[in-house]
Amino acid sequence: MGLSWRDRVMISVQDIHKRFGGHSVLRGLSFSAERGHITGLVGPNGSGKTTTIRILTGFYDADEGDVCIGDQQMSIKSVDAKRLVGYAPENAPLYREQTVAEYIRFIARLRGVKRAQLQTEVDRSIDAFSLGDVCFQTVGTLSKGYRHRVSLAQCLLGDPPVIVLDEPTDGLDPLQKIETRNMIRTLAKSKAVLLTTHLLEEVESLCDRVVLLNQGTVAFAGTIDEVRHAGSADLVIVVRIANEDTDRMNQALVNFDGLISASFSTEAGRAQARLNVKRNGAVVDVLDQLSVRLHEHGLRVVELRCEDSPLSMLFKPQS
């Protein structure tokens, strides 16, 4: 028998308000996130995303309303509620002088993992994110991609049912982003994952549901399929490389799946292509495929973006 709705819902935000001085940042915010799903929390700058995350993770108290994590009410049992959350902030406070294993063990002890279970928990987290080869390296010597893995690994300590990720792929190269997305999908098989990102294509690829904030309220909440139905048109993709070799870029794009047309130009010593691509699946998957194709042809990408993803339509003012 499947889980009941009450058992599936692991984050329940109920009419929360937050003010700083005379400024209302959140105004009656309500949404939920379920176990086994990835929910994307998005919105323009100043919409309330950061404040919402800080209330969910117990850094701020709501002025009105409440948050429940599982069956624990944050305003009444905040310590018990926090134990149910694994959190990876955008700039995780990693201790650069510790080895990976020392850092994971240190965080496990902070999270109250019992001594008898400590080594098992450390090993599980290290194995889950393929950190075995670097576990005796100091964190300060790791690449940014591996530091992201360490930040994600510490989320698993204590086996919390809720994972909150703030900009989990920010600053990673295209191949590292693909790797990290796959790890997040694995996490979501047994947990409720809530993530924030400014990369709308990433939300479309990773998330089952999206919650769009605007001026401290929920402007849209629904499934990602509902978003996709709003944008079935062909994609316009802009790509720039680090040199002026438009011929090589053109060769790299030969037989690229779904390519309708391409125009090329150069500016400030860099070649640029504007592509019309048939929409087939998630935007970020098309961008990933394009990035890999260009990399295989020895081209260094300095910009790669979709001019108008379906999710971006939700940000446009209604006429």
C-alpha positions in Angstrom: 0.0 0.0 0.0 1.3 3.5 -0.9 1.9 6.2 1.6 -1.0 8.4 2.6 -1.0 12.1 1.6 -0.2 13.0 5.2 2.8 10.7 5.2 4.0 11.9 1.8 4.0 15.6 2.7 7.3 16.4 4.4 7.3 20.2 4.1 4.1 22.1 4.9 4.3 25.9 4.8 1.2 27.4 6.2 0.3 31.1 5.7 3.7 32.4 6.9 4.5 36.1 7.1 7.9 37.7 7.8 8.7 41.4 8.2 12.0 43.2 8.7 11.3 46.6 10.2 8.3 48.0 8.3 9.0 45.9 5.2 6.9 42.7 4.5 9.1 40.1 2.8 6.7 37.2 3.0 2.9 37.8 2.9 0.8 34.7 3.6 3.0 32.1 1.9 1.7 28.5 1.7 3.0 25.4 -0.2 4.0 21.8 0.4 6.7 19.4 -0.8 6.3 15.6 -0.8 8.6 12.6 -0.2 9.9 11.2 -3.5 9.7 14.5 -5.4 11.9 17.4 -6.2 10.2 20.8 -5.7 11.8 23.9 -7.3 11.4 27.2 -5.4 12.0 30.0 -7.9 11.4 33.7 -8.3 13.0 37.0 -9.2 15.5 38.7 -6.9 13.6 40.0 -3.8 10.7 37.6 -4.2 11.4 36.0 -0.8 13.3 32.8 -1.7 16.2 33.3 0.8 13.9 34.2 3.6 11.7 31.2 3.0 14.7 28.9 3.0 15.9 30.4 6.3 12.6 29.9 7.9 12.4 26.3 6.7 15.8 25.5 8.1 15.2 27.3 11.4 17.5 30.2 11.0 14.5 32.7 11.1 11.2 32.4 12.9 8.0 33.3 11.0 6.1 36.3 12.4 2.8 34.6 11.6 1.9 31.1 10.3 4.0 28.0 10.7 6.1 25.4 9.1 5.8 21.7 9.6 8.7 19.3 8.8 7.2 15.9 8.8 5.0 15.8 11.9 7.2 18.4 13.8 5.9 22.0 14.1 8.9 24.4 13.7 7.4 26.9 16.2 6.8 24.3 18.9 9.6 21.7 18.4 12.2 23.5 16.4 15.1 21.2 17.4 13.2 18.1 16.5 12.1 19.7 13.2 15.6 20.8 12.3 16.9 17.2 12.8 14.6 16.2 9.9 16.3 18.6 7.5 19.6 18.2 5.6 20.7 21.6 4.3 23.3 22.6 1.7 23.6 26.4 1.5 24.8 28.1 -1.6 28.2 28.8 0.0 28.6 25.9 2.3 31.0 26.6 5.3 33.5 23.9 4.6 36.6 23.7 6.8 39.4 23.8 4.2 42.1 22.4 6.6 40.2 19.2 7.4 40.3 16.1 5.2 37.0 15.1 3.6 36.6 12.2 6.1 37.4 14.5 9.1 34.8 17.1 7.9 32.1 14.5 7.4 32.8 12.9 10.8 32.7 16.4 12.4 29.3 17.3 10.9 27.9 13.9 11.8 28.9 14.5 15.5 27.3 17.9 15.3 24.1 16.4 14.0 24.0 14.0 17.0 24.9 10.7 15.2 25.6 8.2 17.9 29.1 7.0 18.4 28.2 3.4 17.5 26.8 4.5 14.2 29.3 7.2 13.4 31.7 5.3 11.0 28.7 3.7 9.2 27.2 7.1 8.6 30.5 8.6 7.4 31.1 5.7 5.0 27.5 5.9 3.7 27.7 9.6 2.9 31.2 9.3 1.3 30.1 6.3 -0.8 26.8 8.0 -1.9 28.7 10.8 -3.6 31.8 8.9 -4.8 34.2 10.7 -2.4 36.3 7.6 -1.6 39.2 8.6 -3.8 39.5 12.0 -2.1 38.4 11.2 1.4 41.9 11.8 2.8 42.6 15.0 0.9 42.0 18.3 2.6 38.9 20.1 1.5 40.9 23.1 0.5 42.7 21.1 -2.2 39.5 19.9 -3.9 38.1 21.2 -7.1 34.8 23.1 -6.9 32.9 20.1 -8.2 34.2 17.9 -5.4 33.5 20.6 -2.8 29.9 20.5 -4.0 29.9 16.8 -3.5 31.1 17.2 0.1 28.4 19.7 0.7 25.8 17.3 -0.6 27.2 14.4 1.3 26.9 16.2 4.7 23.1 16.5 3.9 22.7 12.8 4.3 24.1 12.5 7.8 21.5 11.2 10.2 19.4 10.2 7.2 17.0 13.2 7.3 13.8 12.8 5.2 14.0 16.4 3.9 16.8 17.9 1.8 17.0 21.6 1.1 19.5 22.7 -1.5 20.3 26.4 -2.3 21.7 26.9 -5.8 23.2 23.4 -5.9 24.9 23.7 -9.3 25.9 27.4 -9.2 29.4 27.9 -10.6 29.9 24.3 -11.9 31.0 23.6 -15.4 28.5 21.8 -17.7 29.7 18.3 -17.1 29.8 18.9 -13.3 26.2 20.1 -13.5 25.1 16.9 -15.2 26.8 14.9 -12.5 25.3 16.9 -9.7 21.8 16.7 -11.1 22.0 12.9 -11.3 23.1 12.8 -7.6 20.1 15.0 -6.7 17.7 12.7 -8.6 19.1 9.8 -6.6 18.5 11.7 -3.3 14.9 12.3 -4.2 14.0 8.6 -4.6 13.4 8.4 -0.8 13.3 12.0 0.4 11.6 15.3 -0.2 14.0 17.6 -2.0 13.4 21.4 -2.2 15.9 23.4 -4.2 16.3 27.0 -5.3 18.1 28.0 -8.4 18.2 31.0 -10.8 18.7 28.5 -13.7 15.1 28.0 -14.9 16.0 25.3 -17.4 17.5 23.3 -14.4 14.1 23.5 -12.6 12.4 22.2 -15.7 14.8 19.3 -16.0 15.1 18.3 -12.3 11.8 19.2 -10.6 8.4 17.5 -10.5 6.8 20.6 -9.1 7.6 24.3 -9.1 6.6 27.1 -6.7 7.1 30.6 -8.1 7.4 33.4 -5.6 6.7 37.0 -6.4 6.8 39.8 -3.9 6.5 37.4 -1.0 3.5 35.4 -2.2 3.0 32.3 -4.3 2.3 33.4 -7.9 2.2 29.9 -9.3 2.4 26.4 -7.9 1.9 23.3 -10.0 3.6 20.4 -11.8 6.4 20.9 -14.2 4.2 19.4 -17.0 1.8 22.3 -16.5 4.7 24.6 -17.1 5.8 22.7 -20.2 2.3 22.9 -21.7 2.7 26.7 -21.6 5.7 26.6 -23.8 5.8 24.1 -26.6 7.3 26.4 -29.2 10.8 25.9 -30.7 13.8 26.9 -28.7 16.1 29.8 -29.4 19.6 29.1 -28.0 22.6 31.4 -28.0 26.1 29.9 -27.7 29.5 31.7 -27.6 32.9 30.1 -27.7 36.3 31.5 -26.7 37.7 32.1 -30.2 36.4 33.3 -33.7 36.3 29.8 -35.3 32.7 29.9 -36.7 33.6 27.2 -39.3 34.6 24.7 -36.5 31.4 25.6 -34.6 29.4 25.0 -37.7 31.0 21.6 -38.2 30.3 20.7 -34.6 26.6 21.4 -35.1 26.2 19.1 -38.2 23.4 16.6 -37.5 22.7 18.0 -34.0 19.4 16.5 -33.1 16.5 18.9 -33.6 18.5 21.8 -35.2 16.3 23.8 -37.5 18.5 26.7 -38.4 21.7 28.4 -37.3 23.2 31.9 -37.8 26.8 32.8 -36.9 28.7 36.0 -36.1 31.8 37.2 -34.4 32.2 39.9 -31.8 35.2 40.9 -29.6 37.2 37.9 -30.7 34.5 35.3 -30.0 32.2 33.4 -32.3 28.5 33.3 -31.6 25.8 31.1 -32.9 22.0 31.7 -32.6 20.2 28.4 -33.0 16.6 27.5 -33.6 16.1 24.0 -32.1 13.0 21.8 -32.1 11.7 21.4 -28.6 12.0 17.8 -27.5 12.0 17.2 -23.8 13.6 19.5 -21.1 15.5 22.6 -22.2 18.4 21.8 -19.9 18.8 18.4 -21.6 19.2 20.1 -25.0 21.7 22.5 -23.5 23.7 19.7 -21.9 23.7 17.8 -25.2 24.9 20.9 -27.0 27.6 21.5 -24.4 28.9 18.0 -24.7 28.9 18.2 -28.5 31.0 21.4 -28.6 33.4 20.0 -25.9 33.9 16.9 -28.1 35.0 19.2 -30.9 37.5 21.0 -28.7 35.5 24.2 -28.4 35.5 26.1 -25.1 32.0 27.4 -24.3 31.9 30.8 -22.6 28.1 31.3 -22.8 25.2 29.0 -23.4 21.6 30.0 -22.7 18.1 29.5 -23.9 16.5 32.9 -24.7 13.0 31.9 -23.6 12.5 28.7 -21.7 8.9 27.7 -20.8 9.4 28.4 -17.2 10.6 31.9 -17.9 7.1 32.7 -19.3 5.8 32.6 -15.7 8.1 35.6 -14.9 6.6 37.8 -17.6 4.0 40.4 -16.5 0.5 39.5 -17.7 -1.0 41.9 -20.3 
